[in-house]
Amino acid sequence: MAVTNLFIKVEIEHDQREEPQKLSAEICRNILKVHGVRSAELSSFTTVEESG
């Protein structure tokens, strides 16, 4: 069986009080429920400030 690493960018909108690390942990927990997923983790994040 082959093992492939997928690097997926996910852009989310969230309240400023919500921490990106906690949100990503929840996303990772959900990804791990998918059949065949062996691991999921946050490698980095950036915050984009909205202009206007």
PDB file as gemmi writes it, atoms N, CA and C in Angstrom:
CRYST1    1.000    1.000    1.000  90.00  90.00  90.00 P 1                      
ATOM      1  N   MET A   1       0.850  -1.177   0.000  1.00  0.00           N  
ATOM      2  CA  MET A   1       0.000   0.000   0.000  1.00  0.00           C  
ATOM      3  C   MET A   1       0.893   1.237   0.000  1.00  0.00           C  
ATOM      4  N   ALA A   2       0.536   2.245  -0.747  1.00  0.00           N  
ATOM      5  CA  ALA A   2       1.304   3.488  -0.825  1.00  0.00           C  
ATOM      6  C   ALA A   2       0.858   4.455   0.271  1.00  0.00           C  
ATOM      7  N   VAL A   3       1.780   5.279   0.734  1.00  0.00           N  
ATOM      8  CA  VAL A   3       1.488   6.358   1.686  1.00  0.00           C  
ATOM      9  C   VAL A   3       1.868   7.662   0.999  1.00  0.00           C  
ATOM     10  N   THR A   4       0.949   8.619   0.986  1.00  0.00           N  
ATOM     11  CA  THR A   4       1.173   9.907   0.344  1.00  0.00           C  
ATOM     12  C   THR A   4       0.908  11.017   1.341  1.00  0.00           C  
ATOM     13  N   ASN A   5       1.798  11.998   1.403  1.00  0.00           N  
ATOM     14  CA  ASN A   5       1.598  13.190   2.240  1.00  0.00           C  
ATOM     15  C   ASN A   5       0.866  14.233   1.420  1.00  0.00           C  
ATOM     16  N   LEU A   6      -0.247  14.728   1.930  1.00  0.00           N  
ATOM     17  CA  LEU A   6      -1.011  15.789   1.285  1.00  0.00           C  
ATOM     18  C   LEU A   6      -0.895  17.047   2.131  1.00  0.00           C  
ATOM     19  N   PHE A   7      -0.523  18.138   1.529  1.00  0.00           N  
ATOM     20  CA  PHE A   7      -0.438  19.418   2.223  1.00  0.00           C  
ATOM     21  C   PHE A   7      -1.579  20.284   1.696  1.00  0.00           C  
ATOM     22  N   ILE A   8      -2.552  20.542   2.552  1.00  0.00           N  
ATOM     23  CA  ILE A   8      -3.784  21.204   2.138  1.00  0.00           C  
ATOM     24  C   ILE A   8      -3.910  22.538   2.868  1.00  0.00           C  
ATOM     25  N   LYS A   9      -4.129  23.585   2.103  1.00  0.00           N  
ATOM     26  CA  LYS A   9      -4.345  24.908   2.684  1.00  0.00           C  
ATOM     27  C   LYS A   9      -5.843  25.087   2.931  1.00  0.00           C  
ATOM     28  N   VAL A  10      -6.201  25.486   4.150  1.00  0.00           N  
ATOM     29  CA  VAL A  10      -7.590  25.714   4.517  1.00  0.00           C  
ATOM     30  C   VAL A  10      -7.697  27.142   5.027  1.00  0.00           C  
ATOM     31  N   GLU A  11      -8.572  27.923   4.433  1.00  0.00           N  
ATOM     32  CA  GLU A  11      -8.796  29.308   4.855  1.00  0.00           C  
ATOM     33  C   GLU A  11     -10.131  29.360   5.583  1.00  0.00           C  
ATOM     34  N   ILE A  12     -10.119  29.853   6.826  1.00  0.00           N  
ATOM     35  CA  ILE A  12     -11.341  29.899   7.620  1.00  0.00           C  
ATOM     36  C   ILE A  12     -11.607  31.320   8.099  1.00  0.00           C  
ATOM     37  N   GLU A  13     -12.867  31.621   8.309  1.00  0.00           N  
ATOM     38  CA  GLU A  13     -13.264  32.868   8.955  1.00  0.00           C  
ATOM     39  C   GLU A  13     -13.640  32.511  10.381  1.00  0.00           C  
ATOM     40  N   HIS A  14     -13.206  33.331  11.327  1.00  0.00           N  
ATOM     41  CA  HIS A  14     -13.506  33.041  12.723  1.00  0.00           C  
ATOM     42  C   HIS A  14     -13.522  34.323  13.534  1.00  0.00           C  
ATOM     43  N   ASP A  15     -14.146  34.240  14.669  1.00  0.00           N  
ATOM     44  CA  ASP A  15     -14.182  35.350  15.606  1.00  0.00           C  
ATOM     45  C   ASP A  15     -12.764  35.590  16.125  1.00  0.00           C  
ATOM     46  N   GLN A  16     -12.390  36.827  16.352  1.00  0.00           N  
ATOM     47  CA  GLN A  16     -11.041  37.147  16.810  1.00  0.00           C  
ATOM     48  C   GLN A  16     -10.704  36.511  18.152  1.00  0.00           C  
ATOM     49  N   ARG A  17     -11.725  36.166  18.933  1.00  0.00           N  
ATOM     50  CA  ARG A  17     -11.482  35.530  20.232  1.00  0.00           C  
ATOM     51  C   ARG A  17     -11.103  34.066  20.087  1.00  0.00           C  
ATOM     52  N   GLU A  18     -11.432  33.459  18.947  1.00  0.00           N  
ATOM     53  CA  GLU A  18     -11.113  32.049  18.730  1.00  0.00           C  
ATOM     54  C   GLU A  18      -9.658  31.898  18.297  1.00  0.00           C  
ATOM     55  N   GLU A  19      -8.970  30.979  18.914  1.00  0.00           N  
ATOM     56  CA  GLU A  19      -7.558  30.757  18.605  1.00  0.00           C  
ATOM     57  C   GLU A  19      -7.400  29.823  17.410  1.00  0.00           C  
ATOM     58  N   PRO A  20      -6.595  30.220  16.407  1.00  0.00           N  
ATOM     59  CA  PRO A  20      -6.390  29.370  15.233  1.00  0.00           C  
ATOM     60  C   PRO A  20      -5.879  27.974  15.591  1.00  0.00           C  
ATOM     61  N   GLN A  21      -5.048  27.866  16.617  1.00  0.00           N  
ATOM     62  CA  GLN A  21      -4.519  26.564  17.017  1.00  0.00           C  
ATOM     63  C   GLN A  21      -5.641  25.638  17.489  1.00  0.00           C  
ATOM     64  N   LYS A  22      -6.589  26.168  18.238  1.00  0.00           N  
ATOM     65  CA  LYS A  22      -7.695  25.347  18.725  1.00  0.00           C  
ATOM     66  C   LYS A  22      -8.632  24.957  17.588  1.00  0.00           C  
ATOM     67  N   LEU A  23      -8.870  25.894  16.670  1.00  0.00           N  
ATOM     68  CA  LEU A  23      -9.708  25.584  15.519  1.00  0.00           C  
ATOM     69  C   LEU A  23      -9.060  24.507  14.653  1.00  0.00           C  
ATOM     70  N   SER A  24      -7.758  24.620  14.446  1.00  0.00           N  
ATOM     71  CA  SER A  24      -7.070  23.627  13.620  1.00  0.00           C  
ATOM     72  C   SER A  24      -7.052  22.259  14.298  1.00  0.00           C  
ATOM     73  N   ALA A  25      -6.972  22.235  15.610  1.00  0.00           N  
ATOM     74  CA  ALA A  25      -7.015  20.959  16.324  1.00  0.00           C  
ATOM     75  C   ALA A  25      -8.350  20.265  16.090  1.00  0.00           C  
ATOM     76  N   GLU A  26      -9.422  21.025  16.078  1.00  0.00           N  
ATOM     77  CA  GLU A  26     -10.745  20.453  15.810  1.00  0.00           C  
ATOM     78  C   GLU A  26     -10.829  19.949  14.373  1.00  0.00           C  
ATOM     79  N   ILE A  27     -10.296  20.692  13.432  1.00  0.00           N  
ATOM     80  CA  ILE A  27     -10.280  20.258  12.039  1.00  0.00           C  
ATOM     81  C   ILE A  27      -9.483  18.959  11.903  1.00  0.00           C  
ATOM     82  N   CYS A  28      -8.329  18.894  12.559  1.00  0.00           N  
ATOM     83  CA  CYS A  28      -7.505  17.680  12.510  1.00  0.00           C  
ATOM     84  C   CYS A  28      -8.243  16.477  13.094  1.00  0.00           C  
ATOM     85  N   ARG A  29      -8.958  16.678  14.200  1.00  0.00           N  
ATOM     86  CA  ARG A  29      -9.736  15.584  14.793  1.00  0.00           C  
ATOM     87  C   ARG A  29     -10.757  15.045  13.798  1.00  0.00           C  
ATOM     88  N   ASN A  30     -11.378  15.950  13.060  1.00  0.00           N  
ATOM     89  CA  ASN A  30     -12.374  15.521  12.071  1.00  0.00           C  
ATOM     90  C   ASN A  30     -11.724  14.822  10.887  1.00  0.00           C  
ATOM     91  N   ILE A  31     -10.574  15.295  10.449  1.00  0.00           N  
ATOM     92  CA  ILE A  31      -9.867  14.654   9.338  1.00  0.00           C  
ATOM     93  C   ILE A  31      -9.462  13.239   9.715  1.00  0.00           C  
ATOM     94  N   LEU A  32      -9.052  13.023  10.966  1.00  0.00           N  
ATOM     95  CA  LEU A  32      -8.624  11.700  11.404  1.00  0.00           C  
ATOM     96  C   LEU A  32      -9.762  10.673  11.370  1.00  0.00           C  
ATOM     97  N   LYS A  33     -11.000  11.139  11.298  1.00  0.00           N  
ATOM     98  CA  LYS A  33     -12.146  10.235  11.221  1.00  0.00           C  
ATOM     99  C   LYS A  33     -12.318   9.658   9.815  1.00  0.00           C  
ATOM    100  N   VAL A  34     -11.636  10.258   8.823  1.00  0.00           N  
ATOM    101  CA  VAL A  34     -11.740   9.792   7.446  1.00  0.00           C  
ATOM    102  C   VAL A  34     -10.942   8.505   7.305  1.00  0.00           C  
ATOM    103  N   HIS A  35     -11.523   7.514   6.678  1.00  0.00           N  
ATOM    104  CA  HIS A  35     -10.885   6.200   6.510  1.00  0.00           C  
ATOM    105  C   HIS A  35      -9.527   6.331   5.835  1.00  0.00           C  
ATOM    106  N   GLY A  36      -8.513   5.751   6.416  1.00  0.00           N  
ATOM    107  CA  GLY A  36      -7.181   5.732   5.818  1.00  0.00           C  
ATOM    108  C   GLY A  36      -6.274   6.871   6.230  1.00  0.00           C  
ATOM    109  N   VAL A  37      -6.806   7.885   6.912  1.00  0.00           N  
ATOM    110  CA  VAL A  37      -5.956   9.000   7.342  1.00  0.00           C  
ATOM    111  C   VAL A  37      -5.144   8.541   8.542  1.00  0.00           C  
ATOM    112  N   ARG A  38      -3.827   8.641   8.419  1.00  0.00           N  
ATOM    113  CA  ARG A  38      -2.937   8.166   9.476  1.00  0.00           C  
ATOM    114  C   ARG A  38      -2.533   9.271  10.443  1.00  0.00           C  
ATOM    115  N   SER A  39      -2.448  10.507   9.969  1.00  0.00           N  
ATOM    116  CA  SER A  39      -2.114  11.621  10.851  1.00  0.00           C  
ATOM    117  C   SER A  39      -2.593  12.926  10.239  1.00  0.00           C  
ATOM    118  N   ALA A  40      -2.779  13.934  11.086  1.00  0.00           N  
ATOM    119  CA  ALA A  40      -3.160  15.278  10.655  1.00  0.00           C  
ATOM    120  C   ALA A  40      -2.596  16.238  11.689  1.00  0.00           C  
ATOM    121  N   GLU A  41      -1.975  17.304  11.221  1.00  0.00           N  
ATOM    122  CA  GLU A  41      -1.379  18.268  12.150  1.00  0.00           C  
ATOM    123  C   GLU A  41      -1.295  19.645  11.522  1.00  0.00           C  
ATOM    124  N   LEU A  42      -1.209  20.655  12.348  1.00  0.00           N  
ATOM    125  CA  LEU A  42      -0.999  22.035  11.912  1.00  0.00           C  
ATOM    126  C   LEU A  42       0.499  22.269  11.812  1.00  0.00           C  
ATOM    127  N   SER A  43       0.977  22.642  10.636  1.00  0.00           N  
ATOM    128  CA  SER A  43       2.411  22.917  10.494  1.00  0.00           C  
ATOM    129  C   SER A  43       2.710  24.394  10.675  1.00  0.00           C  
ATOM    130  N   SER A  44       1.790  25.271  10.277  1.00  0.00           N  
ATOM    131  CA  SER A  44       1.955  26.709  10.476  1.00  0.00           C  
ATOM    132  C   SER A  44       0.639  27.392  10.146  1.00  0.00           C  
ATOM    133  N   PHE A  45       0.538  28.656  10.491  1.00  0.00           N  
ATOM    134  CA  PHE A  45      -0.630  29.431  10.090  1.00  0.00           C  
ATOM    135  C   PHE A  45      -0.242  30.890   9.944  1.00  0.00           C  
ATOM    136  N   THR A  46      -1.002  31.612   9.148  1.00  0.00           N  
ATOM    137  CA  THR A  46      -0.834  33.048   9.000  1.00  0.00           C  
ATOM    138  C   THR A  46      -2.186  33.692   9.210  1.00  0.00           C  
ATOM    139  N   THR A  47      -2.199  34.887   9.724  1.00  0.00           N  
ATOM    140  CA  THR A  47      -3.433  35.637   9.905  1.00  0.00           C  
ATOM    141  C   THR A  47      -3.422  36.808   8.949  1.00  0.00           C  
ATOM    142  N   VAL A  48      -4.508  36.937   8.187  1.00  0.00           N  
ATOM    143  CA  VAL A  48      -4.627  37.998   7.213  1.00  0.00           C  
ATOM    144  C   VAL A  48      -5.553  39.066   7.795  1.00  0.00           C  
ATOM    145  N   GLU A  49      -5.040  40.266   7.924  1.00  0.00           N  
ATOM    146  CA  GLU A  49      -5.854  41.360   8.423  1.00  0.00           C  
ATOM    147  C   GLU A  49      -6.703  41.902   7.285  1.00  0.00           C  
ATOM    148  N   GLU A  50      -7.997  42.056   7.541  1.00  0.00           N  
ATOM    149  CA  GLU A  50      -8.897  42.597   6.515  1.00  0.00           C  
ATOM    150  C   GLU A  50      -8.693  44.098   6.418  1.00  0.00           C  
ATOM    151  N   SER A  51      -8.635  44.614   5.197  1.00  0.00           N  
ATOM    152  CA  SER A  51      -8.493  46.062   4.992  1.00  0.00           C  
ATOM    153  C   SER A  51      -9.857  46.661   4.715  1.00  0.00           C  
ATOM    154  N   GLY A  52     -10.003  47.902   5.112  1.00  0.00           N  
ATOM    155  CA  GLY A  52     -11.241  48.607   4.788  1.00  0.00           C  
ATOM    156  C   GLY A  52     -12.095  48.827   5.905  1.00  0.00           C  
TER     157      GLY A  52                                                      
END                                                                             
